[in-house]
Amino acid sequence: MAWNEKYDKYILFLISLAAFLSVIWVREADIMEVRNFITAREMLKNNSWWITTLNGNLRFEKPPLPTWITALWMKSLSNQSMESILRMPNSIFASVFIVYFYSQIKEIFKNRNIAFLSAFVLATNFMFIKLGAENTWDIYVYIFSFLAGLNYFLFLENKKLKNIVIFSIFVALSILSKGPVGLYSTIIPAIFVSIVISKEKVKKNWKCITIFLILGILIGSSWGLSMYFTFGEEFLRTLKKEKDTWANSHIKGPLFYVDYIIYSGTWLVFSIASLFYERKNKSEKSRAFYLWHIFVFIFISLVQMKKKRYGLPLYFTESVLIGIFLERISVKLDSSSQKILKIQKYILLFIIILSILFLSYSFFVENYINNYFFIVAIIVNLLMFYYLYFYKREEKYFKNIVIGTGLVLLTFNLTVAWVGDRYYLKNAESFKKAYLEDILVKDLPIVSSEFLIEDVWKIGGKIKKMEEIPTDERILYFGDKNLEKLLINYDIVRTYNPKENIKIYELYRKEKI
């Protein structure tokens, strides 16, 4: 890198933050985000930070650490409804992680180039950006578990007490984020790798490793143990339900994660190349990350329940492999490396051309985007095309392709993905809550015969399942199902009917009118 090393962290942080902010405000919250938002909102409303609830019901399915962070963010900004704002803690956290990741990789390899390239690859990885721009538990659990693995390797290398202590802390934070998921998918594979390639080091330090691993597990399990001793059978029922879900839901075959390289986005070619080239790398540290990558893939593939976001640890180890590969070819640019760079260059140019065609169609045919956005988007894409195709100074060829790979993805997100999500896939944050202010001020019981957890978030308050005719003087009724039964005893005073055709009725008991 041509700039001073002291700027590396600032550059990486700003690139990461820009990557997340480019997509953070486009999509509506999905069911996973909604559950976290509602639980955080109820934490504040009930001032109950240890015993968590979802729509007023006890929630044992997920530990509370990510929800604590969301609730604190809600409280600090006095904002409990704007989804894009509530996603920001995850994005800031992931951006800070990129900086720490850079520092740890530099300490492991004693190589600034490998560290910067690895962090840059991850910061512009499609799946990492997607999950970092959502308010779910996954980004926390896998980041904490991966950082635990990095500190574990550092401890084996330098025997510093601080690294094994930090390892234990990250194990605990990972478990507090989503139970043993990160421990299984990331930390245990790291320990397996160390046994394979550093058997003597593990042998000499196994007592220390065992003590701090158990300590981390115990601290991380403190919330779960507390819930067990407080609620007993109810907590065990939830654990059984979770176990059944993992055994019976989203069942996929053992090759489900093979296509993870596609979700690396523009780094796909380098991802494939690094797997082929780095398998022969004789460096112990390079072998460690290569095997860690393989073990992570095997471990998560053995679990029957599979979702693409559960493959996030693969992108962490993959980014290091790509960083090692890119650093190696930057030093020695042989004929095969030049071919890879040329293939990558033309793939990037093809993506830019398709982006320009898509934007032109959206502007001239569909009229989805305005003049200013279209002009800016086209100019940005043309500048990227010029940077990759016409700027041919030989000594900067490698740098252009590598930097261009990351920037093309960011440009794609800011232009094509934004238009596609907002207009073609209808994923804009369309639900406006201004009309709900009157409902929330009234603070009436909200009742419904049929509702989704997403409705609880959209309405802004707890919805009670109607088992029998209410006795309250005034209520709000959500939806149309079984409304006729209520109208025997109630009259409709007002109907709220937003664009989504989700009706909310304000009802008074007839004898009170």
Residue pairs with C-beta under 8 A, 6 or more apart in sequence:
1 8
1 112
1 113
1 116
3 11
5 112
8 102
8 112
8 115
8 116
9 99
9 102
9 103
12 98
12 99
12 102
12 116
12 119
12 120
12 123
13 95
13 96
13 98
13 99
15 98
15 120
15 123
15 124
15 406
15 410
16 94
16 95
16 98
16 123
16 132
17 91
17 92
17 95
18 410
19 123
19 124
19 129
19 132
19 410
19 413
20 90
20 91
20 94
20 95
20 129
20 132
20 133
21 91
22 129
22 410
22 413
22 414
22 418
23 129
23 130
23 133
23 413
23 417
23 418
23 421
24 84
24 87
24 88
24 91
24 133
25 83
25 84
25 429
26 417
26 418
26 421
26 422
26 427
26 428
26 429
27 134
27 421
27 427
27 428
27 429
28 83
28 427
28 428
28 429
28 430
28 431
29 37
29 83
29 135
29 454
29 457
30 134
31 453
31 454
32 134
32 136
32 137
33 83
33 87
33 134
33 135
33 136
34 453
34 454
34 456
34 457
35 54
35 59
35 62
35 453
36 62
36 66
36 67
36 70
36 135
36 136
36 137
37 70
37 83
37 86
37 135
37 457
38 54
38 55
38 453
38 456
38 457
39 52
39 53
39 54
39 59
39 64
39 67
40 67
40 68
40 70
40 71
40 74
40 86
41 71
41 74
41 80
42 48
42 52
42 53
42 54
42 55
42 56
42 462
43 49
43 52
43 67
43 68
43 71
44 71
44 74
44 75
44 80
46 53
49 64
49 68
49 71
50 64
50 223
50 226
51 58
51 227
51 230
52 58
52 59
52 60
52 64
52 67
53 59
54 453
55 453
55 456
55 462
55 463
56 462
56 464
58 231
58 234
60 227
60 231
60 234
60 235
60 238
60 239
61 238
61 241
61 242
62 137
62 178
62 179
63 175
63 176
63 177
63 178
63 179
63 220
63 223
63 224
64 176
64 223
65 140
65 173
65 176
65 177
66 90
66 135
66 136
66 137
66 140
66 177
66 178
69 89
69 93
69 140
70 86
70 89
70 135
73 86
73 88
73 89
74 80
74 86
77 85
79 85
79 86
80 86
80 460
81 433
81 460
83 135
83 429
84 429
86 135
87 133
87 134
87 135
89 135
90 132
90 133
90 134
90 135
90 136
90 139
90 140
91 132
91 133
93 132
93 139
93 140
93 143
94 128
94 131
94 132
94 139
94 143
95 123
95 132
97 143
97 147
98 119
98 122
98 123
99 119
100 147
101 118
101 119
101 122
101 147
101 150
101 316
102 115
102 116
102 118
102 119
103 115
104 147
104 150
104 151
104 154
105 114
105 115
105 118
105 119
105 150
105 320
105 323
106 112
106 114
106 115
107 154
108 150
108 153
108 154
108 157
108 285
109 115
109 285
109 324
111 327
113 327
113 330
114 320
114 323
114 324
114 327
115 323
116 323
117 322
117 323
117 326
117 327
117 402
118 319
118 320
118 322
118 323
118 324
119 319
119 323
120 402
120 403
120 406
121 267
121 270
121 318
121 319
121 322
121 323
121 326
121 406
122 128
122 315
122 316
122 319
123 406
124 265
124 266
124 267
124 405
124 406
124 407
124 409
124 410
125 264
125 265
125 267
125 315
125 318
125 319
126 263
126 264
126 265
126 266
126 409
127 260
127 263
127 264
127 265
127 308
127 309
127 311
127 312
127 315
128 312
128 315
129 409
129 413
131 138
131 139
131 309
131 312
132 139
136 309
137 177
137 178
138 178
138 309
138 310
138 312
139 312
140 173
140 174
140 177
140 178
141 174
141 177
141 178
141 181
141 182
142 174
142 182
142 185
142 186
142 312
142 313
142 316
144 170
144 171
144 173
144 174
144 177
144 182
145 170
145 171
145 174
145 181
145 182
145 183
145 185
145 186
145 187
145 313
146 182
146 186
146 313
146 316
147 166
147 170
148 166
148 167
148 170
148 171
148 174
148 182
148 186
148 187
148 190
148 216
149 186
149 187
149 189
149 190
149 292
151 163
151 164
151 166
151 167
151 170
152 163
152 164
152 167
152 187
152 190
152 191
152 194
152 209
153 190
153 194
153 288
154 160
154 163
155 163
155 164
155 167
155 205
155 209
156 194
156 198
156 201
156 202
156 205
159 205
164 208
164 209
164 212
165 212
167 212
167 213
167 216
168 212
168 213
168 215
168 216
168 219
169 216
170 216
171 183
171 187
171 212
171 213
171 216
171 217
171 220
172 215
172 216
172 217
172 219
172 220
173 220
174 181
174 182
174 183
174 186
174 187
174 220
175 182
175 183
175 216
175 217
175 219
175 220
175 221
176 220
176 222
176 223
179 224
181 310
182 313
183 217
184 299
184 303
185 296
185 299
185 300
185 310
185 313
186 296
186 313
186 316
188 299
189 292
189 295
189 296
189 298
189 299
190 292
190 295
191 202
191 209
192 295
193 288
193 291
193 292
193 295
194 201
194 202
194 288
195 202
196 291
197 284
197 287
197 288
197 291
198 284
198 288
202 209
224 235
227 235
228 235
228 236
245 305
246 303
246 304
246 305
247 304
247 305
249 305
250 305
250 306
250 307
251 304
251 305
251 306
252 304
252 305
252 306
254 301
254 302
255 301
256 301
256 306
257 297
257 300
257 301
257 306
257 311
257 314
260 297
260 308
260 311
260 314
260 315
260 318
261 268
261 271
261 272
261 318
262 268
263 308
263 311
263 315
264 271
264 315
264 318
265 409
266 347
266 348
266 351
266 405
266 406
266 408
266 409
266 412
267 322
267 405
269 340
269 343
269 344
269 347
270 322
270 325
270 326
270 340
270 344
270 405
271 318
271 321
271 322
273 325
273 340
274 318
274 321
274 322
274 324
274 325
275 321
277 325
277 328
278 286
278 290
278 321
278 324
278 325
279 290
281 287
281 290
281 324
286 324
289 317
289 320
289 321
289 324
290 321
292 317
293 314
293 317
293 318
293 321
296 313
296 314
296 317
297 314
300 306
300 310
300 311
300 313
300 314
303 310
326 402
329 337
329 340
329 341
329 398
330 398
333 341
333 398
341 397
341 398
341 401
344 401
344 405
345 388
345 389
345 401
345 404
348 384
348 388
348 401
348 404
348 405
348 408
349 385
349 388
349 389
351 408
351 412
352 381
352 384
352 385
352 388
352 408
352 411
353 385
355 381
355 411
355 412
355 415
355 416
356 378
356 381
356 382
358 416
358 419
358 420
359 369
359 374
359 377
359 378
359 381
359 415
359 416
359 419
360 378
362 368
362 369
362 419
362 423
363 369
363 374
366 423
368 419
368 422
368 423
369 377
369 419
369 423
377 414
377 415
380 411
380 414
380 415
381 411
381 415
384 404
384 407
384 408
384 411
387 400
387 404
387 407
388 400
388 401
388 404
388 408
391 400
421 427
421 428
422 428
430 499
430 500
431 458
431 498
431 500
432 498
433 458
433 460
435 496
435 498
436 459
436 460
436 496
439 459
439 460
439 461
439 476
439 496
439 504
439 506
440 460
440 461
442 474
442 476
442 506
444 472
444 474
444 475
444 476
444 506
445 464
445 470
445 472
445 475
445 476
446 459
446 461
446 462
446 463
446 464
446 475
446 476
446 477
446 478
446 504
447 463
447 464
447 465
447 466
447 470
447 475
447 476
447 477
447 478
448 455
448 463
448 464
448 465
448 466
448 477
448 478
448 479
448 481
449 465
449 466
449 479
449 481
449 482
450 479
450 481
451 463
451 465
451 478
451 479
455 463
455 478
455 502
456 462
456 463
458 502
459 478
459 504
463 478
466 482
469 485
469 486
469 488
469 489
470 486
472 509
473 508
473 509
473 512
474 506
474 507
474 508
474 509
475 490
475 506
475 507
476 504
476 505
476 506
476 507
477 483
477 486
477 504
477 505
477 507
478 502
478 503
478 504
479 502
479 503
480 503
483 505
486 507
489 509
489 510
490 507
490 508
490 509
490 510
491 507
491 508
491 510
491 513
492 505
492 506
492 507
493 506
493 507
493 508
494 505
494 506
495 503
495 504
495 505
495 506
496 503
496 504
496 505
496 506
497 503
497 504
